[in-house]
């Protein structure tokens, strides 16, 4: 069976890879894909390896009902080790395809990371009195597209932390002090000055 891709990237600057009918929860994979999309290749690999070690949580932007908040200001998040392992394998395959095509892995960025649900694996759980309950396994397709780009400067890792970024925005807002309103006395003095000048001019002319 042949499969297509949901995007049509430029073959000269991109490398693609996919995994089909992967037995992993789609709701975990979709959040992992959303987390790594837009990352540099090495950064995404380091991040997924940290998720495997449960040192970095994946922010859940979808299917986050009853999901606990994690440290670091990411909001609802989990440690989907199995999903991160499967996605990392596809990322590594895309990296190998990029090297085969002569592209520079150090300049590769993840421009497309997507998940599509596929047919579940049918299963049955035996029950009492000759009955059985469906026990299906969810599967999904994973797509990764890498694109070669020009290197661009990145902020230090500590400055990319959401808490630090929020603190910088707050400090920047506090630094912009509002202009003090002019007092009524100064305004009255400014009005009196033209009148005094006019009176002096009239006396000199006389």
Beta strands, then each sheet from edge to edge (+ up, - down):
strand 1: 14-22
strand 2: 58-59
strand 3: 69-70
strand 4: 75-78
strand 5: 108-121
strand 6: 124-126
strand 7: 132-134
strand 8: 137-148
sheet 1: 1+ 8- 5+
sheet 2: 2+ 4- 3+
sheet 3: 6+ 7-
end
